[in-house]
Amino acid sequence: MKRESTAIIGSLFVLIFVIVLASATAHGEERGVLEGMKSVRAVFDVRAGNSKSVAMQLGLILQTSMDKTIRDVTQNPEFAVVFLGPSVKLISTQTGDFSPEEKQMLAEIANTVSEMSENGIRLEICLVATSIFGVDPATVLPEIKQVGNGWISLIGYQARGYSLIPVY
């Protein structure tokens, strides 16, 4: 029994060491890719319709905006998120058609959206998509700017040097 415990602890130690080593290596590679840059600009094209996936992705976008690797390049990265397609249903106060588990994810999304806004991340929603997916624009989370056509926003961001990151 004691041997099994020691073996398990040893295996966990090796696993943690490998994860830490892999993480350190990844950060080194990221720094190299960003070397010489003076600014970071990214626009995230969010179209996913799964609440759990969107909650995770928005959290990752927020985390990335505050990442030390990004902040070593610039203290003020310019991030924008444009909600298109079925994702527009997830950033509305209309929650009647969602399961209790999904409602919990929607609350997490709303909290993350609020935190993103507080951290200077621009947030936009496509009104073409709200019309297609039956979302009343009056129910869209207040931190999100409503734009007529999200594709036009994406074109504009890219023309101004933002890197396009798809979130499907």
C-alpha positions as CSV (number, residue, x, y, z in Angstrom):
1,M,0.0,0.0,0.0
2,K,2.8,2.4,0.9
3,R,4.6,1.6,-2.3
4,E,1.5,2.4,-4.4
5,S,1.1,5.7,-2.6
6,T,4.8,6.5,-3.2
7,A,4.5,5.5,-6.9
8,I,1.4,7.7,-7.3
9,I,3.0,10.7,-5.7
10,G,6.1,10.1,-7.8
11,S,4.0,9.9,-11.0
12,L,2.1,13.1,-10.0
13,F,5.5,14.9,-9.4
14,V,6.7,13.9,-12.9
15,L,3.4,15.0,-14.5
16,I,3.6,18.4,-12.8
17,F,7.2,18.8,-13.8
18,V,6.4,18.0,-17.4
19,I,3.4,20.4,-17.4
20,V,5.6,23.2,-15.9
21,L,8.4,22.5,-18.4
22,A,6.0,22.5,-21.4
23,S,4.4,25.8,-20.1
24,A,7.8,27.5,-19.8
25,T,8.8,26.3,-23.3
26,A,5.5,27.6,-24.8
27,H,6.0,31.0,-23.2
28,G,9.5,31.2,-24.6
29,E,8.2,30.5,-28.1
30,E,5.4,33.0,-27.7
31,R,7.9,35.7,-26.8
32,G,9.9,35.0,-29.9
33,V,6.9,35.4,-32.1
34,L,6.1,38.8,-30.5
35,E,9.7,40.0,-30.6
36,G,10.0,43.5,-32.1
37,M,6.3,44.2,-31.9
38,K,5.2,47.5,-30.4
39,S,1.5,46.8,-30.2
40,V,-0.9,43.9,-30.1
41,R,-4.3,44.2,-31.8
42,A,-6.7,41.3,-32.1
43,V,-10.4,40.9,-33.0
44,F,-12.2,37.8,-32.0
45,D,-15.0,36.6,-34.3
46,V,-17.3,34.8,-31.9
47,R,-19.9,32.6,-33.6
48,A,-20.2,29.6,-31.3
49,G,-23.6,28.8,-30.1
50,N,-22.7,26.5,-27.2
51,S,-22.9,28.3,-23.8
52,K,-20.2,26.2,-22.2
53,S,-17.8,26.7,-25.1
54,V,-18.4,30.5,-25.3
55,A,-18.0,30.9,-21.5
56,M,-14.6,29.1,-21.8
57,Q,-13.5,31.0,-24.9
58,L,-14.4,34.5,-23.5
59,G,-12.5,33.6,-20.3
60,L,-9.5,32.7,-22.4
61,I,-9.8,35.9,-24.4
62,L,-9.8,37.9,-21.1
63,Q,-6.9,35.9,-19.7
64,T,-4.9,36.4,-23.0
65,S,-5.5,40.2,-22.8
66,M,-3.9,40.2,-19.4
67,D,-1.1,37.7,-20.2
68,K,2.4,38.8,-19.2
69,T,3.7,37.9,-22.7
70,I,1.2,40.3,-24.2
71,R,1.8,42.9,-21.5
72,D,5.6,42.7,-22.2
73,V,4.9,44.0,-25.7
74,T,2.4,46.7,-24.6
75,Q,0.5,47.6,-21.5
76,N,-2.5,48.5,-23.6
77,P,-3.3,45.7,-26.0
78,E,-6.2,46.4,-28.3
79,F,-8.7,43.6,-28.2
80,A,-12.2,43.5,-29.7
81,V,-14.9,40.8,-29.7
82,V,-17.6,40.7,-32.3
83,F,-20.6,38.4,-31.7
84,L,-22.1,37.0,-34.8
85,G,-24.3,34.0,-35.6
86,P,-25.8,31.9,-32.8
87,S,-23.5,33.4,-30.2
88,V,-25.9,36.4,-30.1
89,K,-28.4,34.3,-28.2
90,L,-25.9,33.9,-25.3
91,I,-25.4,37.6,-24.6
92,S,-29.0,38.5,-24.1
93,T,-31.1,38.6,-20.9
94,Q,-33.6,36.5,-22.7
95,T,-33.0,33.1,-21.0
96,G,-36.4,31.4,-21.0
97,D,-35.5,28.7,-23.5
98,F,-32.3,27.6,-21.7
99,S,-31.8,24.7,-19.2
100,P,-30.7,25.5,-15.7
101,E,-27.1,24.4,-16.5
102,E,-27.1,26.7,-19.6
103,K,-28.5,29.6,-17.5
104,Q,-25.5,29.1,-15.1
105,M,-23.2,29.4,-18.2
106,L,-25.1,32.5,-19.4
107,A,-24.5,34.1,-16.0
108,E,-20.8,33.3,-16.3
109,I,-20.7,34.8,-19.8
110,A,-22.4,38.0,-18.5
111,N,-19.8,38.3,-15.7
112,T,-16.9,37.8,-18.1
113,V,-18.4,40.3,-20.6
114,S,-18.6,42.8,-17.8
115,E,-15.0,42.2,-16.8
116,M,-13.9,42.4,-20.4
117,S,-15.5,45.8,-20.7
118,E,-13.9,47.0,-17.5
119,N,-10.5,45.9,-18.9
120,G,-11.0,47.9,-22.1
121,I,-11.9,45.1,-24.5
122,R,-14.4,46.4,-27.1
123,L,-17.5,44.3,-27.5
124,E,-19.9,44.4,-30.4
125,I,-23.0,42.5,-31.5
126,C,-24.2,42.1,-35.1
127,L,-27.8,43.3,-35.4
128,V,-28.2,41.2,-38.6
129,A,-27.6,38.1,-36.4
130,T,-29.9,39.3,-33.6
131,S,-32.7,39.6,-36.3
132,I,-31.9,36.1,-37.7
133,F,-31.8,34.4,-34.3
134,G,-34.7,36.2,-32.8
135,V,-32.9,38.2,-30.2
136,D,-34.5,41.5,-29.1
137,P,-31.7,44.1,-29.2
138,A,-33.1,45.7,-26.1
139,T,-32.1,42.5,-24.2
140,V,-28.5,42.6,-25.2
141,L,-26.0,43.0,-22.3
142,P,-25.4,46.7,-21.8
143,E,-21.6,46.5,-22.2
144,I,-22.0,45.4,-25.8
145,K,-22.2,48.0,-28.6
146,Q,-24.8,47.2,-31.3
147,V,-23.6,47.4,-34.9
148,G,-25.6,46.9,-38.0
149,N,-23.4,44.3,-39.6
150,G,-20.7,42.5,-37.7
151,W,-18.9,41.5,-40.9
152,I,-18.3,45.2,-41.7
153,S,-16.8,45.6,-38.2
154,L,-14.5,42.7,-38.9
155,I,-13.4,44.2,-42.2
156,G,-12.7,47.5,-40.4
157,Y,-10.8,46.0,-37.6
158,Q,-8.6,44.0,-40.0
159,A,-8.0,47.0,-42.2
160,R,-6.7,48.8,-39.1
161,G,-4.2,46.0,-38.4
162,Y,-6.1,43.8,-36.0
163,S,-5.3,40.0,-36.2
164,L,-8.5,38.0,-36.8
165,I,-9.1,35.2,-34.4
166,P,-12.1,32.9,-35.2
167,V,-14.0,31.5,-32.3
168,Y,-16.4,28.9,-33.7
